[in-house]
Amino acid sequence: MFLKFLSGMVSRAVNQGSQKSHSKKLSTFVLIFLLLAQSASFASTADIYYSGMTVSDIYFEASNKFPTNPDPQMTPGKLCTKPSSHRYAENIAYCERDVSSGKKNQIIAAYDSELGFQIRQMNRGDFKIDHFIPLSIGGSNDVENLWPQHKSVYAYSDIIESELSNLMVDGKIKQKEAITVIKECKLNLSRCADLQKYLKSLH
């Protein structure tokens, strides 16, 4: 729409004033048009900012220092099997948070030693031990469901987790679909923005 507007401005510049005048205007508008068109081509939903960083920024910063997603082999995800209660209209199993400091350190050490990351050399406060399948939608506290998540990464996925929890409370999404959505977001951050739009449409 905006590019169409600029195109119209270029056309008007051509039709106004003397040949010299409109040529000057045309050059100016064409330059603006081309710069903005080039900029727009890079402004995909994959580059929407969360906490000042795009997905591209996160991938660049991460390099081999920290994971941008849970490793599918080490962290395939696991549902709660020893619930403290049941929630929502679906009556899904719910586990209270129960992850010891020792288990957290174990997760970090495993990702470093087995996958070659450098998390232990970084600021521990920049990470949390995330539940791949969130507790709020039926995930467990088992090692298979835990991974070290950098703050730049959970700035994206936490928004989706919150949306899913609210939708489950309202009975507008089932556990199976909620798990599919959160896994897609956490395994591919560039999809989170589109998934958020989809979830908002369900309210």
C-alpha positions in Angstrom: 0.0 0.0 0.0 2.8 2.4 0.9 4.8 1.6 -2.2 1.6 2.3 -4.2 1.4 5.7 -2.6 5.0 6.5 -3.4 4.4 5.4 -7.0 1.6 7.8 -7.2 3.8 10.6 -5.9 6.4 9.9 -8.6 3.7 10.1 -11.3 2.4 13.4 -10.0 6.0 14.7 -10.0 6.3 13.9 -13.6 3.1 15.7 -14.5 3.8 18.9 -12.6 5.9 22.1 -13.5 8.5 22.5 -16.2 10.6 19.7 -17.6 13.6 20.8 -15.4 11.5 21.0 -12.3 9.7 17.7 -12.6 13.0 16.0 -13.5 14.5 17.1 -10.3 11.4 16.0 -8.3 11.3 12.7 -10.1 15.0 12.0 -9.2 14.2 12.7 -5.6 11.1 10.6 -5.4 12.7 7.7 -7.4 15.6 7.6 -4.9 13.2 7.5 -1.9 11.1 4.9 -3.7 14.0 2.6 -4.4 15.5 2.9 -0.9 12.1 2.2 0.8 11.4 -0.6 -1.5 14.7 -2.2 -0.7 14.1 -1.8 3.0 10.7 -3.3 2.8 12.1 -6.4 1.1 14.0 -7.2 4.3 11.2 -6.4 6.7 9.7 -9.9 6.9 7.8 -11.3 9.9 11.0 -13.2 10.7 12.7 -9.9 11.6 10.0 -8.4 13.9 11.7 -7.0 17.0 11.2 -8.4 20.5 13.3 -6.8 23.2 15.3 -4.9 20.6 16.6 -8.0 18.7 15.4 -9.6 15.5 15.6 -13.3 14.9 18.6 -12.7 12.6 20.3 -10.8 15.4 19.8 -13.7 17.8 21.2 -16.3 15.4 24.2 -14.1 14.8 24.8 -13.5 18.5 24.3 -17.2 19.3 26.8 -18.6 16.8 28.1 -21.6 18.7 27.8 -20.0 22.2 24.2 -20.9 23.1 21.3 -22.8 21.5 18.5 -20.9 19.8 16.2 -24.0 20.1 16.0 -27.2 22.1 18.0 -30.0 20.6 15.5 -32.6 19.3 17.6 -35.5 20.5 18.4 -34.3 24.0 15.1 -32.4 24.5 12.3 -34.1 22.6 9.7 -32.8 25.1 7.7 -34.8 27.6 4.2 -34.6 29.1 3.4 -34.6 32.8 2.9 -38.2 34.1 2.9 -37.5 37.8 0.4 -34.6 38.1 -0.3 -32.6 41.2 -3.7 -31.6 39.8 -5.7 -31.4 36.5 -6.6 -28.3 34.6 -8.9 -26.8 32.0 -12.0 -28.3 30.5 -9.8 -31.1 29.0 -8.7 -32.1 32.5 -5.1 -32.2 31.5 -2.4 -33.4 33.9 -0.5 -30.5 35.6 2.8 -30.8 37.3 4.0 -28.2 39.7 7.4 -26.7 38.9 10.1 -28.9 40.5 13.6 -28.4 38.9 16.5 -28.5 41.4 19.7 -26.4 41.0 21.6 -29.6 40.4 19.3 -30.6 37.5 19.6 -27.1 36.0 23.4 -27.4 36.1 23.2 -30.9 34.6 21.2 -29.6 31.7 23.6 -26.7 31.0 26.7 -29.0 31.3 25.1 -31.5 28.9 24.4 -28.9 26.2 27.9 -27.6 26.5 29.8 -30.9 26.5 27.6 -32.8 24.1 26.6 -30.1 21.7 29.7 -27.8 21.9 28.0 -24.7 23.4 29.7 -22.2 25.8 26.9 -21.5 28.2 29.0 -22.0 31.3 31.3 -19.2 30.1 28.5 -16.8 29.8 26.4 -14.8 32.4 24.2 -17.4 34.1 21.6 -14.7 34.7 21.0 -14.5 30.9 19.6 -18.0 30.9 16.7 -19.9 32.3 16.0 -23.6 32.2 12.9 -23.7 30.0 10.3 -26.4 29.8 10.0 -27.2 26.1 6.4 -28.2 26.6 5.4 -25.6 29.2 4.0 -26.8 32.5 0.9 -24.6 31.9 -0.1 -26.8 28.9 0.8 -30.1 30.5 4.6 -30.4 30.3 6.8 -32.3 32.7 9.9 -31.5 34.9 11.9 -34.4 33.3 15.3 -33.8 31.8 13.8 -34.7 28.3 11.6 -31.6 28.6 14.3 -29.1 29.8 16.9 -27.0 28.0 18.9 -23.8 28.6 17.1 -20.9 27.0 18.8 -17.5 26.4 16.9 -14.3 27.3 16.9 -13.2 23.7 15.1 -16.4 22.8 12.5 -16.5 25.5 11.6 -12.9 24.7 9.9 -14.6 21.6 8.5 -17.8 23.0 7.2 -16.6 26.4 4.6 -14.4 24.5 3.3 -17.5 22.8 3.2 -19.5 26.0 1.1 -16.9 27.6 -1.3 -16.7 24.7 -1.7 -20.5 24.7 -2.4 -20.6 28.4 -5.1 -18.0 28.1 -6.7 -19.7 25.2 -6.7 -23.1 27.1 -8.4 -21.4 30.0 -11.1 -20.1 27.7 -11.4 -23.5 26.0 -10.5 -22.0 22.6 -7.6 -24.3 21.9 -6.9 -28.0 22.7 -3.8 -29.3 24.3 -2.6 -31.2 21.2 -2.7 -28.0 19.0 -1.2 -25.9 21.8 1.8 -28.3 22.0 2.2 -28.2 18.2 2.2 -24.4 18.2 4.7 -24.0 21.0 7.1 -26.6 19.5 6.9 -24.8 16.1 7.8 -21.5 17.7 10.6 -22.8 19.9 12.2 -24.9 17.1 11.9 -22.0 14.5 11.9 -18.5 16.0 11.1 -17.0 12.7 7.6 -18.6 12.9 6.7 -17.0 16.3 5.4 -13.7 15.0 3.0 -15.4 12.6 1.9 -17.9 15.2 1.2 -15.0 17.6 -1.1 -13.5 15.0 -2.9 -16.8 14.6 -3.4 -17.2 18.3 -4.8 -13.7 18.6 -7.3 -14.5 15.9 -8.7 -17.2 18.1 -9.8 -14.8 20.9 
